Every structure is written in C-alpha cells, then in structure tokens.
C-alpha cells in the first residue's frame, strides 16, 4: 500500500479541507496508517507540488489542494458567478471581531462610532464567518462574537496568528468611497451587500481578509 499516493488521491477528490484524522478514517479500518505516516505523506506531497501551478495548503480545518495565487485571474474565468462584494461596514465589523474577539455588538459599535446593522451580523452568521461563543455576564447578557474555522479557510489562513499587524491595517485606503456611501453607512441604511468600486475593493479586501486581509472576492481556493 502506497500511503502517499492514496492520501494524494483522497485530497484531490475531497470537496473540503481534511484533517489528518479524517484522512486516516478514509482508509479501511484494518489498513489505516498511523497519523505520523499520514503526516509524513502530506509533507512529501507538499514538497512534490512546490513548483507546480497547484499546491497543498494547510488551513484551519485541514489540508486541501489549491490553485496558486498568481494563476487565480485565469482560473476564475471558468466560473460564471462573480465574486461577492462587501460593504465597508461589513468588512470593518468582521475585522473588529477578528482582532478583538470575543466582542459584543455594543463594543463593535463603540469602536466604529456608529451602530451595527442587524443585517451585517446576520450575513456574517449566515456565512459562518462568525459565531456566538458565549454571553457576557452583564445586564442583558449580550452575545460575544468570535470568528470560525470557515472564516480562516475562506481567507486562506491556518490560524489567527497569520492576521497582519495593526500597523498594516492602518494603511487601508477608503478614499475612493463616495460621501453618499459614507452617510448611508453612518445611518445604517445601506444594504449589507452594497457594492464598492473594484479599485477600492481590491485595497479594502487585501487588508480585510487578514484583517480580514485578502480580498473577500478572491478565489477561495487560491494558495499563498
């Protein structure tokens, strides 16, 4: 039995990241290699793909094959669905949760200086980028929000330690946003999926995906 070849085939066919344990359980019970053998196979596979257009990436929820970043602009042409665009308010809210978690909605509003619409929280929960991890022991017991493994996977991160420093985040430029959009966000009447200009989005998403620091519209199967 060639464990390396089997592991490579399993990961190639999988439609989601897989942990070492999940890979192990794919083998018949009496033929399961130990976790060290699987880990060695994963390292060997990653080495084999170093110079190829796809590579093996370790994410928060496991390993998966991904197209390398420099080729994403060609690969995305295969898909008719356009990458989603997110409003400045949503990206700011997600960034605050990522950096300050666990954090309540009221604390997010204190940091942003404006109210956070229920639509934004609902969208982040629906996409499973955030979750309620506890309730703060104060009057009203507000929910405490934190990010999820799905958030890390989407933005190509294996852990929160890969988020950029706050100094890098301060370089984010929103100068291309119109005064009308700013006023809508302040009043919280803008729709959650308000589209931002492609030029502004490129800069916003790069910081927001790891701030969330990569473009939220970038191909989620892109390897760094």
Beta strands, then each sheet from edge to edge (+ up, - down):
strand 1: 54-59
strand 2: 62-68
strand 3: 130-135
strand 4: 143-147
strand 5: 222-223
sheet 1: 1+ 2- 5-
sheet 2: 3+ 4-
end
